[in-house]
Amino acid sequence: MHITITGHHLEVTQSLKDYVQEKMQKLERHFDQVTSIDVILSVEKQRHKAEATIPVNGNKIFANAEDQDMYAAIDALLDKLDRQIIKRKEKTTDHHRNEGSPKKAQM
């Protein structure tokens, strides 16, 4: 998986990069089709903001989170992405589950 980390009004330190990469690796356990993630970390006044975009099958999954601490914002971002990926995976598996089943007999 390719992770691009950029910072706006923030110097992205090696510890932040390692933390983001460690957290984003956990997304692969739910969905194998995650090939790249674009993460933007920014600071505006006292708000630390983390955003991520994941291209999946022609669509994009986007989430953002804000907190007083950058690490807490990254954790909240991961939770949001995790929920969206699980929802997307369930949606695709439920859709294909009904294709091969025989129709109910009509009375």
PDB file as gemmi writes it, atoms N, CA and C in Angstrom:
CRYST1    1.000    1.000    1.000  90.00  90.00  90.00 P 1                      
ATOM      1  N   MET A   1       0.846  -1.164   0.000  1.00  0.00           N  
ATOM      2  CA  MET A   1       0.000   0.000   0.000  1.00  0.00           C  
ATOM      3  C   MET A   1       0.899   1.237   0.000  1.00  0.00           C  
ATOM      4  N   HIS A   2       0.533   2.205  -0.808  1.00  0.00           N  
ATOM      5  CA  HIS A   2       1.290   3.446  -0.940  1.00  0.00           C  
ATOM      6  C   HIS A   2       0.572   4.537  -0.143  1.00  0.00           C  
ATOM      7  N   ILE A   3       1.277   5.133   0.808  1.00  0.00           N  
ATOM      8  CA  ILE A   3       0.703   6.178   1.644  1.00  0.00           C  
ATOM      9  C   ILE A   3       1.451   7.486   1.378  1.00  0.00           C  
ATOM     10  N   THR A   4       0.708   8.511   0.970  1.00  0.00           N  
ATOM     11  CA  THR A   4       1.276   9.834   0.742  1.00  0.00           C  
ATOM     12  C   THR A   4       0.845  10.731   1.897  1.00  0.00           C  
ATOM     13  N   ILE A   5       1.815  11.281   2.600  1.00  0.00           N  
ATOM     14  CA  ILE A   5       1.530  12.133   3.750  1.00  0.00           C  
ATOM     15  C   ILE A   5       2.057  13.530   3.457  1.00  0.00           C  
ATOM     16  N   THR A   6       1.172  14.524   3.516  1.00  0.00           N  
ATOM     17  CA  THR A   6       1.578  15.910   3.298  1.00  0.00           C  
ATOM     18  C   THR A   6       1.124  16.748   4.485  1.00  0.00           C  
ATOM     19  N   GLY A   7       1.800  17.856   4.702  1.00  0.00           N  
ATOM     20  CA  GLY A   7       1.456  18.744   5.798  1.00  0.00           C  
ATOM     21  C   GLY A   7       1.192  20.145   5.303  1.00  0.00           C  
ATOM     22  N   HIS A   8       0.154  20.764   5.824  1.00  0.00           N  
ATOM     23  CA  HIS A   8      -0.161  22.157   5.525  1.00  0.00           C  
ATOM     24  C   HIS A   8       0.049  22.949   6.806  1.00  0.00           C  
ATOM     25  N   HIS A   9       0.934  23.922   6.758  1.00  0.00           N  
ATOM     26  CA  HIS A   9       1.284  24.734   7.918  1.00  0.00           C  
ATOM     27  C   HIS A   9       1.817  23.861   9.052  1.00  0.00           C  
ATOM     28  N   LEU A  10       2.468  22.764   8.674  1.00  0.00           N  
ATOM     29  CA  LEU A  10       2.959  21.804   9.651  1.00  0.00           C  
ATOM     30  C   LEU A  10       4.115  21.031   9.050  1.00  0.00           C  
ATOM     31  N   GLU A  11       5.172  20.873   9.803  1.00  0.00           N  
ATOM     32  CA  GLU A  11       6.277  20.029   9.357  1.00  0.00           C  
ATOM     33  C   GLU A  11       5.969  18.606   9.784  1.00  0.00           C  
ATOM     34  N   VAL A  12       5.906  17.707   8.817  1.00  0.00           N  
ATOM     35  CA  VAL A  12       5.585  16.311   9.104  1.00  0.00           C  
ATOM     36  C   VAL A  12       6.864  15.623   9.574  1.00  0.00           C  
ATOM     37  N   THR A  13       6.914  15.315  10.845  1.00  0.00           N  
ATOM     38  CA  THR A  13       8.093  14.680  11.420  1.00  0.00           C  
ATOM     39  C   THR A  13       8.081  13.182  11.140  1.00  0.00           C  
ATOM     40  N   GLN A  14       9.208  12.552  11.358  1.00  0.00           N  
ATOM     41  CA  GLN A  14       9.311  11.112  11.126  1.00  0.00           C  
ATOM     42  C   GLN A  14       8.393  10.348  12.073  1.00  0.00           C  
ATOM     43  N   SER A  15       8.242  10.822  13.294  1.00  0.00           N  
ATOM     44  CA  SER A  15       7.356  10.127  14.237  1.00  0.00           C  
ATOM     45  C   SER A  15       5.897  10.214  13.783  1.00  0.00           C  
ATOM     46  N   LEU A  16       5.476  11.357  13.215  1.00  0.00           N  
ATOM     47  CA  LEU A  16       4.120  11.469  12.672  1.00  0.00           C  
ATOM     48  C   LEU A  16       3.942  10.538  11.480  1.00  0.00           C  
ATOM     49  N   LYS A  17       4.934  10.484  10.590  1.00  0.00           N  
ATOM     50  CA  LYS A  17       4.864   9.594   9.433  1.00  0.00           C  
ATOM     51  C   LYS A  17       4.730   8.145   9.876  1.00  0.00           C  
ATOM     52  N   ASP A  18       5.562   7.743  10.831  1.00  0.00           N  
ATOM     53  CA  ASP A  18       5.515   6.360  11.320  1.00  0.00           C  
ATOM     54  C   ASP A  18       4.167   6.051  11.954  1.00  0.00           C  
ATOM     55  N   TYR A  19       3.630   6.999  12.720  1.00  0.00           N  
ATOM     56  CA  TYR A  19       2.341   6.794  13.383  1.00  0.00           C  
ATOM     57  C   TYR A  19       1.222   6.632  12.360  1.00  0.00           C  
ATOM     58  N   VAL A  20       1.210   7.494  11.346  1.00  0.00           N  
ATOM     59  CA  VAL A  20       0.177   7.417  10.305  1.00  0.00           C  
ATOM     60  C   VAL A  20       0.296   6.103   9.536  1.00  0.00           C  
ATOM     61  N   GLN A  21       1.504   5.719   9.162  1.00  0.00           N  
ATOM     62  CA  GLN A  21       1.682   4.479   8.414  1.00  0.00           C  
ATOM     63  C   GLN A  21       1.270   3.269   9.234  1.00  0.00           C  
ATOM     64  N   GLU A  22       1.615   3.266  10.504  1.00  0.00           N  
ATOM     65  CA  GLU A  22       1.229   2.146  11.374  1.00  0.00           C  
ATOM     66  C   GLU A  22      -0.290   2.032  11.476  1.00  0.00           C  
ATOM     67  N   LYS A  23      -0.954   3.160  11.645  1.00  0.00           N  
ATOM     68  CA  LYS A  23      -2.414   3.154  11.780  1.00  0.00           C  
ATOM     69  C   LYS A  23      -3.105   2.786  10.470  1.00  0.00           C  
ATOM     70  N   MET A  24      -2.609   3.304   9.355  1.00  0.00           N  
ATOM     71  CA  MET A  24      -3.260   3.047   8.073  1.00  0.00           C  
ATOM     72  C   MET A  24      -3.065   1.600   7.596  1.00  0.00           C  
ATOM     73  N   GLN A  25      -2.028   0.936   8.063  1.00  0.00           N  
ATOM     74  CA  GLN A  25      -1.828  -0.472   7.706  1.00  0.00           C  
ATOM     75  C   GLN A  25      -2.974  -1.327   8.239  1.00  0.00           C  
ATOM     76  N   LYS A  26      -3.618  -0.883   9.299  1.00  0.00           N  
ATOM     77  CA  LYS A  26      -4.716  -1.641   9.890  1.00  0.00           C  
ATOM     78  C   LYS A  26      -5.942  -1.669   8.989  1.00  0.00           C  
ATOM     79  N   LEU A  27      -6.030  -0.734   8.042  1.00  0.00           N  
ATOM     80  CA  LEU A  27      -7.175  -0.706   7.132  1.00  0.00           C  
ATOM     81  C   LEU A  27      -7.165  -1.898   6.171  1.00  0.00           C  
ATOM     82  N   GLU A  28      -5.995  -2.437   5.881  1.00  0.00           N  
ATOM     83  CA  GLU A  28      -5.898  -3.558   4.948  1.00  0.00           C  
ATOM     84  C   GLU A  28      -6.535  -4.823   5.497  1.00  0.00           C  
ATOM     85  N   ARG A  29      -6.667  -4.943   6.808  1.00  0.00           N  
ATOM     86  CA  ARG A  29      -7.237  -6.169   7.366  1.00  0.00           C  
ATOM     87  C   ARG A  29      -8.717  -6.307   7.038  1.00  0.00           C  
ATOM     88  N   HIS A  30      -9.390  -5.175   6.748  1.00  0.00           N  
ATOM     89  CA  HIS A  30     -10.805  -5.219   6.411  1.00  0.00           C  
ATOM     90  C   HIS A  30     -11.063  -5.260   4.912  1.00  0.00           C  
ATOM     91  N   PHE A  31     -10.179  -4.642   4.153  1.00  0.00           N  
ATOM     92  CA  PHE A  31     -10.450  -4.488   2.724  1.00  0.00           C  
ATOM     93  C   PHE A  31      -9.141  -4.599   1.970  1.00  0.00           C  
ATOM     94  N   ASP A  32      -9.007  -5.607   1.137  1.00  0.00           N  
ATOM     95  CA  ASP A  32      -7.754  -5.862   0.429  1.00  0.00           C  
ATOM     96  C   ASP A  32      -7.504  -4.901  -0.726  1.00  0.00           C  
ATOM     97  N   GLN A  33      -8.521  -4.227  -1.198  1.00  0.00           N  
ATOM     98  CA  GLN A  33      -8.392  -3.410  -2.398  1.00  0.00           C  
ATOM     99  C   GLN A  33      -7.860  -2.009  -2.131  1.00  0.00           C  
ATOM    100  N   VAL A  34      -7.421  -1.727  -0.922  1.00  0.00           N  
ATOM    101  CA  VAL A  34      -6.824  -0.429  -0.605  1.00  0.00           C  
ATOM    102  C   VAL A  34      -5.392  -0.449  -1.117  1.00  0.00           C  
ATOM    103  N   THR A  35      -5.115   0.333  -2.172  1.00  0.00           N  
ATOM    104  CA  THR A  35      -3.775   0.351  -2.755  1.00  0.00           C  
ATOM    105  C   THR A  35      -3.016   1.629  -2.441  1.00  0.00           C  
ATOM    106  N   SER A  36      -3.747   2.728  -2.253  1.00  0.00           N  
ATOM    107  CA  SER A  36      -3.078   3.987  -1.937  1.00  0.00           C  
ATOM    108  C   SER A  36      -3.968   4.838  -1.037  1.00  0.00           C  
ATOM    109  N   ILE A  37      -3.304   5.638  -0.223  1.00  0.00           N  
ATOM    110  CA  ILE A  37      -4.007   6.551   0.682  1.00  0.00           C  
ATOM    111  C   ILE A  37      -3.287   7.889   0.639  1.00  0.00           C  
ATOM    112  N   ASP A  38      -4.047   8.965   0.478  1.00  0.00           N  
ATOM    113  CA  ASP A  38      -3.505  10.317   0.536  1.00  0.00           C  
ATOM    114  C   ASP A  38      -3.937  10.938   1.859  1.00  0.00           C  
ATOM    115  N   VAL A  39      -2.974  11.277   2.698  1.00  0.00           N  
ATOM    116  CA  VAL A  39      -3.251  11.853   4.014  1.00  0.00           C  
ATOM    117  C   VAL A  39      -2.724  13.280   4.045  1.00  0.00           C  
ATOM    118  N   ILE A  40      -3.560  14.205   4.515  1.00  0.00           N  
ATOM    119  CA  ILE A  40      -3.169  15.606   4.660  1.00  0.00           C  
ATOM    120  C   ILE A  40      -3.333  15.982   6.127  1.00  0.00           C  
ATOM    121  N   LEU A  41      -2.241  16.420   6.710  1.00  0.00           N  
ATOM    122  CA  LEU A  41      -2.249  16.879   8.097  1.00  0.00           C  
ATOM    123  C   LEU A  41      -2.077  18.391   8.096  1.00  0.00           C  
ATOM    124  N   SER A  42      -2.922  19.095   8.849  1.00  0.00           N  
ATOM    125  CA  SER A  42      -2.823  20.557   8.861  1.00  0.00           C  
ATOM    126  C   SER A  42      -3.134  21.102  10.249  1.00  0.00           C  
ATOM    127  N   VAL A  43      -2.684  22.323  10.460  1.00  0.00           N  
ATOM    128  CA  VAL A  43      -2.935  23.017  11.715  1.00  0.00           C  
ATOM    129  C   VAL A  43      -3.500  24.391  11.390  1.00  0.00           C  
ATOM    130  N   GLU A  44      -4.637  24.714  12.003  1.00  0.00           N  
ATOM    131  CA  GLU A  44      -5.250  26.037  11.864  1.00  0.00           C  
ATOM    132  C   GLU A  44      -5.556  26.534  13.266  1.00  0.00           C  
ATOM    133  N   LYS A  45      -4.863  27.543  13.693  1.00  0.00           N  
ATOM    134  CA  LYS A  45      -4.948  28.072  15.052  1.00  0.00           C  
ATOM    135  C   LYS A  45      -4.671  26.936  16.033  1.00  0.00           C  
ATOM    136  N   GLN A  46      -5.631  26.556  16.841  1.00  0.00           N  
ATOM    137  CA  GLN A  46      -5.419  25.486  17.822  1.00  0.00           C  
ATOM    138  C   GLN A  46      -6.028  24.150  17.377  1.00  0.00           C  
ATOM    139  N   ARG A  47      -6.548  24.096  16.150  1.00  0.00           N  
ATOM    140  CA  ARG A  47      -7.175  22.868  15.657  1.00  0.00           C  
ATOM    141  C   ARG A  47      -6.191  22.076  14.819  1.00  0.00           C  
ATOM    142  N   HIS A  48      -6.043  20.824  15.148  1.00  0.00           N  
ATOM    143  CA  HIS A  48      -5.231  19.913  14.352  1.00  0.00           C  
ATOM    144  C   HIS A  48      -6.197  19.095  13.513  1.00  0.00           C  
ATOM    145  N   LYS A  49      -5.951  19.057  12.222  1.00  0.00           N  
ATOM    146  CA  LYS A  49      -6.888  18.427  11.301  1.00  0.00           C  
ATOM    147  C   LYS A  49      -6.173  17.354  10.498  1.00  0.00           C  
ATOM    148  N   ALA A  50      -6.819  16.195  10.365  1.00  0.00           N  
ATOM    149  CA  ALA A  50      -6.291  15.099   9.558  1.00  0.00           C  
ATOM    150  C   ALA A  50      -7.363  14.713   8.536  1.00  0.00           C  
ATOM    151  N   GLU A  51      -6.956  14.597   7.275  1.00  0.00           N  
ATOM    152  CA  GLU A  51      -7.862  14.218   6.187  1.00  0.00           C  
ATOM    153  C   GLU A  51      -7.233  13.065   5.427  1.00  0.00           C  
ATOM    154  N   ALA A  52      -8.082  12.204   4.875  1.00  0.00           N  
ATOM    155  CA  ALA A  52      -7.569  11.098   4.071  1.00  0.00           C  
ATOM    156  C   ALA A  52      -8.533  10.797   2.936  1.00  0.00           C  
ATOM    157  N   THR A  53      -7.970  10.420   1.801  1.00  0.00           N  
ATOM    158  CA  THR A  53      -8.736  10.018   0.633  1.00  0.00           C  
ATOM    159  C   THR A  53      -8.203   8.674   0.160  1.00  0.00           C  
ATOM    160  N   ILE A  54      -9.118   7.724  -0.050  1.00  0.00           N  
ATOM    161  CA  ILE A  54      -8.744   6.392  -0.510  1.00  0.00           C  
ATOM    162  C   ILE A  54      -9.519   6.095  -1.792  1.00  0.00           C  
ATOM    163  N   PRO A  55      -8.832   5.924  -2.931  1.00  0.00           N  
ATOM    164  CA  PRO A  55      -9.535   5.530  -4.152  1.00  0.00           C  
ATOM    165  C   PRO A  55      -9.855   4.037  -4.117  1.00  0.00           C  
ATOM    166  N   VAL A  56     -11.143   3.695  -4.327  1.00  0.00           N  
ATOM    167  CA  VAL A  56     -11.590   2.298  -4.302  1.00  0.00           C  
ATOM    168  C   VAL A  56     -12.556   2.077  -5.453  1.00  0.00           C  
ATOM    169  N   ASN A  57     -12.187   1.229  -6.395  1.00  0.00           N  
ATOM    170  CA  ASN A  57     -13.056   0.839  -7.511  1.00  0.00           C  
ATOM    171  C   ASN A  57     -13.711   2.022  -8.217  1.00  0.00           C  
ATOM    172  N   GLY A  58     -12.943   3.011  -8.566  1.00  0.00           N  
ATOM    173  CA  GLY A  58     -13.476   4.148  -9.301  1.00  0.00           C  
ATOM    174  C   GLY A  58     -14.130   5.197  -8.416  1.00  0.00           C  
ATOM    175  N   ASN A  59     -14.346   4.908  -7.162  1.00  0.00           N  
ATOM    176  CA  ASN A  59     -14.915   5.864  -6.219  1.00  0.00           C  
ATOM    177  C   ASN A  59     -13.843   6.288  -5.233  1.00  0.00           C  
ATOM    178  N   LYS A  60     -14.190   7.236  -4.388  1.00  0.00           N  
ATOM    179  CA  LYS A  60     -13.248   7.684  -3.367  1.00  0.00           C  
ATOM    180  C   LYS A  60     -13.928   7.656  -2.013  1.00  0.00           C  
ATOM    181  N   ILE A  61     -13.182   7.202  -1.027  1.00  0.00           N  
ATOM    182  CA  ILE A  61     -13.638   7.265   0.354  1.00  0.00           C  
ATOM    183  C   ILE A  61     -12.874   8.422   0.987  1.00  0.00           C  
ATOM    184  N   PHE A  62     -13.598   9.364   1.580  1.00  0.00           N  
ATOM    185  CA  PHE A  62     -12.979  10.542   2.183  1.00  0.00           C  
ATOM    186  C   PHE A  62     -13.445  10.673   3.624  1.00  0.00           C  
ATOM    187  N   ALA A  63     -12.515  11.045   4.491  1.00  0.00           N  
ATOM    188  CA  ALA A  63     -12.869  11.323   5.881  1.00  0.00           C  
ATOM    189  C   ALA A  63     -11.930  12.398   6.411  1.00  0.00           C  
ATOM    190  N   ASN A  64     -12.421  13.149   7.384  1.00  0.00           N  
ATOM    191  CA  ASN A  64     -11.574  14.126   8.060  1.00  0.00           C  
ATOM    192  C   ASN A  64     -11.935  14.153   9.537  1.00  0.00           C  
ATOM    193  N   ALA A  65     -10.966  14.576  10.342  1.00  0.00           N  
ATOM    194  CA  ALA A  65     -11.182  14.652  11.780  1.00  0.00           C  
ATOM    195  C   ALA A  65     -10.372  15.814  12.340  1.00  0.00           C  
ATOM    196  N   GLU A  66     -10.913  16.447  13.370  1.00  0.00           N  
ATOM    197  CA  GLU A  66     -10.246  17.565  14.032  1.00  0.00           C  
ATOM    198  C   GLU A  66     -10.172  17.294  15.522  1.00  0.00           C  
ATOM    199  N   ASP A  67      -9.078  17.747  16.133  1.00  0.00           N  
ATOM    200  CA  ASP A  67      -8.920  17.588  17.574  1.00  0.00           C  
ATOM    201  C   ASP A  67      -7.878  18.582  18.062  1.00  0.00           C  
ATOM    202  N   GLN A  68      -7.703  18.656  19.361  1.00  0.00           N  
ATOM    203  CA  GLN A  68      -6.686  19.528  19.945  1.00  0.00           C  
ATOM    204  C   GLN A  68      -5.286  18.935  19.782  1.00  0.00           C  
ATOM    205  N   ASP A  69      -5.202  17.625  19.595  1.00  0.00           N  
ATOM    206  CA  ASP A  69      -3.943  16.911  19.461  1.00  0.00           C  
ATOM    207  C   ASP A  69      -3.908  16.212  18.107  1.00  0.00           C  
ATOM    208  N   MET A  70      -2.782  16.260  17.410  1.00  0.00           N  
ATOM    209  CA  MET A  70      -2.680  15.655  16.084  1.00  0.00           C  
ATOM    210  C   MET A  70      -2.848  14.134  16.147  1.00  0.00           C  
ATOM    211  N   TYR A  71      -2.282  13.512  17.151  1.00  0.00           N  
ATOM    212  CA  TYR A  71      -2.388  12.058  17.265  1.00  0.00           C  
ATOM    213  C   TYR A  71      -3.833  11.627  17.515  1.00  0.00           C  
ATOM    214  N   ALA A  72      -4.570  12.397  18.297  1.00  0.00           N  
ATOM    215  CA  ALA A  72      -5.986  12.108  18.529  1.00  0.00           C  
ATOM    216  C   ALA A  72      -6.795  12.310  17.243  1.00  0.00           C  
ATOM    217  N   ALA A  73      -6.436  13.315  16.452  1.00  0.00           N  
ATOM    218  CA  ALA A  73      -7.115  13.547  15.177  1.00  0.00           C  
ATOM    219  C   ALA A  73      -6.864  12.381  14.220  1.00  0.00           C  
ATOM    220  N   ILE A  74      -5.648  11.849  14.219  1.00  0.00           N  
ATOM    221  CA  ILE A  74      -5.320  10.698  13.361  1.00  0.00           C  
ATOM    222  C   ILE A  74      -6.104   9.470  13.806  1.00  0.00           C  
ATOM    223  N   ASP A  75      -6.218   9.270  15.124  1.00  0.00           N  
ATOM    224  CA  ASP A  75      -6.998   8.142  15.635  1.00  0.00           C  
ATOM    225  C   ASP A  75      -8.466   8.259  15.244  1.00  0.00           C  
ATOM    226  N   ALA A  76      -9.033   9.445  15.366  1.00  0.00           N  
ATOM    227  CA  ALA A  76     -10.429   9.658  14.980  1.00  0.00           C  
ATOM    228  C   ALA A  76     -10.608   9.451  13.482  1.00  0.00           C  
ATOM    229  N   LEU A  77      -9.639   9.895  12.701  1.00  0.00           N  
ATOM    230  CA  LEU A  77      -9.680   9.690  11.252  1.00  0.00           C  
ATOM    231  C   LEU A  77      -9.680   8.206  10.923  1.00  0.00           C  
ATOM    232  N   LEU A  78      -8.829   7.450  11.581  1.00  0.00           N  
ATOM    233  CA  LEU A  78      -8.769   6.006  11.341  1.00  0.00           C  
ATOM    234  C   LEU A  78     -10.097   5.339  11.671  1.00  0.00           C  
ATOM    235  N   ASP A  79     -10.733   5.741  12.769  1.00  0.00           N  
ATOM    236  CA  ASP A  79     -12.029   5.173  13.135  1.00  0.00           C  
ATOM    237  C   ASP A  79     -13.080   5.442  12.057  1.00  0.00           C  
ATOM    238  N   LYS A  80     -13.090   6.659  11.541  1.00  0.00           N  
ATOM    239  CA  LYS A  80     -14.053   7.012  10.496  1.00  0.00           C  
ATOM    240  C   LYS A  80     -13.797   6.219   9.212  1.00  0.00           C  
ATOM    241  N   LEU A  81     -12.531   6.134   8.806  1.00  0.00           N  
ATOM    242  CA  LEU A  81     -12.196   5.380   7.593  1.00  0.00           C  
ATOM    243  C   LEU A  81     -12.531   3.905   7.763  1.00  0.00           C  
ATOM    244  N   ASP A  82     -12.252   3.370   8.934  1.00  0.00           N  
ATOM    245  CA  ASP A  82     -12.523   1.966   9.218  1.00  0.00           C  
ATOM    246  C   ASP A  82     -14.013   1.672   9.061  1.00  0.00           C  
ATOM    247  N   ARG A  83     -14.856   2.532   9.625  1.00  0.00           N  
ATOM    248  CA  ARG A  83     -16.309   2.344   9.500  1.00  0.00           C  
ATOM    249  C   ARG A  83     -16.755   2.427   8.049  1.00  0.00           C  
ATOM    250  N   GLN A  84     -16.214   3.380   7.299  1.00  0.00           N  
ATOM    251  CA  GLN A  84     -16.620   3.533   5.902  1.00  0.00           C  
ATOM    252  C   GLN A  84     -16.173   2.344   5.060  1.00  0.00           C  
ATOM    253  N   ILE A  85     -14.989   1.822   5.316  1.00  0.00           N  
ATOM    254  CA  ILE A  85     -14.494   0.680   4.547  1.00  0.00           C  
ATOM    255  C   ILE A  85     -15.300  -0.567   4.866  1.00  0.00           C  
ATOM    256  N   ILE A  86     -15.624  -0.780   6.129  1.00  0.00           N  
ATOM    257  CA  ILE A  86     -16.446  -1.939   6.496  1.00  0.00           C  
ATOM    258  C   ILE A  86     -17.818  -1.828   5.844  1.00  0.00           C  
ATOM    259  N   LYS A  87     -18.406  -0.641   5.854  1.00  0.00           N  
ATOM    260  CA  LYS A  87     -19.714  -0.421   5.235  1.00  0.00           C  
ATOM    261  C   LYS A  87     -19.651  -0.701   3.736  1.00  0.00           C  
ATOM    262  N   ARG A  88     -18.587  -0.234   3.103  1.00  0.00           N  
ATOM    263  CA  ARG A  88     -18.432  -0.460   1.656  1.00  0.00           C  
ATOM    264  C   ARG A  88     -18.250  -1.937   1.351  1.00  0.00           C  
ATOM    265  N   LYS A  89     -17.479  -2.626   2.163  1.00  0.00           N  
ATOM    266  CA  LYS A  89     -17.243  -4.056   1.955  1.00  0.00           C  
ATOM    267  C   LYS A  89     -18.546  -4.838   2.128  1.00  0.00           C  
ATOM    268  N   GLU A  90     -19.323  -4.519   3.161  1.00  0.00           N  
ATOM    269  CA  GLU A  90     -20.597  -5.197   3.383  1.00  0.00           C  
ATOM    270  C   GLU A  90     -21.565  -4.920   2.250  1.00  0.00           C  
ATOM    271  N   LYS A  91     -21.539  -3.718   1.731  1.00  0.00           N  
ATOM    272  CA  LYS A  91     -22.424  -3.340   0.629  1.00  0.00           C  
ATOM    273  C   LYS A  91     -22.120  -4.175  -0.615  1.00  0.00           C  
ATOM    274  N   THR A  92     -20.841  -4.346  -0.940  1.00  0.00           N  
ATOM    275  CA  THR A  92     -20.486  -5.118  -2.130  1.00  0.00           C  
ATOM    276  C   THR A  92     -20.739  -6.608  -1.923  1.00  0.00           C  
ATOM    277  N   THR A  93     -20.492  -7.145  -0.735  1.00  0.00           N  
ATOM    278  CA  THR A  93     -20.736  -8.568  -0.515  1.00  0.00           C  
ATOM    279  C   THR A  93     -22.220  -8.867  -0.471  1.00  0.00           C  
ATOM    280  N   ASP A  94     -23.045  -8.007   0.122  1.00  0.00           N  
ATOM    281  CA  ASP A  94     -24.487  -8.218   0.145  1.00  0.00           C  
ATOM    282  C   ASP A  94     -25.066  -8.147  -1.256  1.00  0.00           C  
ATOM    283  N   HIS A  95     -24.544  -7.269  -2.080  1.00  0.00           N  
ATOM    284  CA  HIS A  95     -25.040  -7.105  -3.434  1.00  0.00           C  
ATOM    285  C   HIS A  95     -24.799  -8.366  -4.257  1.00  0.00           C  
ATOM    286  N   HIS A  96     -23.639  -8.973  -4.105  1.00  0.00           N  
ATOM    287  CA  HIS A  96     -23.304 -10.143  -4.897  1.00  0.00           C  
ATOM    288  C   HIS A  96     -23.830 -11.434  -4.286  1.00  0.00           C  
ATOM    289  N   ARG A  97     -24.230 -11.427  -3.054  1.00  0.00           N  
ATOM    290  CA  ARG A  97     -24.718 -12.626  -2.394  1.00  0.00           C  
ATOM    291  C   ARG A  97     -26.038 -13.083  -2.997  1.00  0.00           C  
ATOM    292  N   ASN A  98     -26.887 -12.157  -3.419  1.00  0.00           N  
ATOM    293  CA  ASN A  98     -28.218 -12.498  -3.916  1.00  0.00           C  
ATOM    294  C   ASN A  98     -28.248 -12.838  -5.399  1.00  0.00           C  
ATOM    295  N   GLU A  99     -27.143 -12.691  -6.113  1.00  0.00           N  
ATOM    296  CA  GLU A  99     -27.157 -12.921  -7.561  1.00  0.00           C  
ATOM    297  C   GLU A  99     -27.373 -14.393  -7.928  1.00  0.00           C  
ATOM    298  N   GLY A 100     -26.767 -15.322  -7.225  1.00  0.00           N  
ATOM    299  CA  GLY A 100     -26.838 -16.722  -7.616  1.00  0.00           C  
ATOM    300  C   GLY A 100     -27.948 -17.500  -6.945  1.00  0.00           C  
ATOM    301  N   SER A 101     -28.695 -16.896  -6.075  1.00  0.00           N  
ATOM    302  CA  SER A 101     -29.728 -17.633  -5.355  1.00  0.00           C  
ATOM    303  C   SER A 101     -30.982 -17.794  -6.219  1.00  0.00           C  
ATOM    304  N   PRO A 102     -31.627 -18.946  -6.109  1.00  0.00           N  
ATOM    305  CA  PRO A 102     -32.863 -19.146  -6.878  1.00  0.00           C  
ATOM    306  C   PRO A 102     -33.982 -18.282  -6.309  1.00  0.00           C  
ATOM    307  N   LYS A 103     -34.867 -17.861  -7.187  1.00  0.00           N  
ATOM    308  CA  LYS A 103     -35.981 -17.020  -6.761  1.00  0.00           C  
ATOM    309  C   LYS A 103     -36.997 -17.863  -6.017  1.00  0.00           C  
ATOM    310  N   LYS A 104     -37.729 -17.213  -5.129  1.00  0.00           N  
ATOM    311  CA  LYS A 104     -38.768 -17.913  -4.373  1.00  0.00           C  
ATOM    312  C   LYS A 104     -39.919 -18.281  -5.308  1.00  0.00           C  
ATOM    313  N   ALA A 105     -40.517 -19.404  -5.023  1.00  0.00           N  
ATOM    314  CA  ALA A 105     -41.641 -19.856  -5.853  1.00  0.00           C  
ATOM    315  C   ALA A 105     -42.835 -18.931  -5.633  1.00  0.00           C  
ATOM    316  N   GLN A 106     -43.462 -18.587  -6.738  1.00  0.00           N  
ATOM    317  CA  GLN A 106     -44.607 -17.693  -6.654  1.00  0.00           C  
ATOM    318  C   GLN A 106     -45.862 -18.518  -6.395  1.00  0.00           C  
ATOM    319  N   MET A 107     -46.737 -18.006  -5.558  1.00  0.00           N  
ATOM    320  CA  MET A 107     -47.978 -18.737  -5.228  1.00  0.00           C  
ATOM    321  C   MET A 107     -49.138 -18.143  -5.917  1.00  0.00           C  
TER     322      MET A 107                                                      
END                                                                             
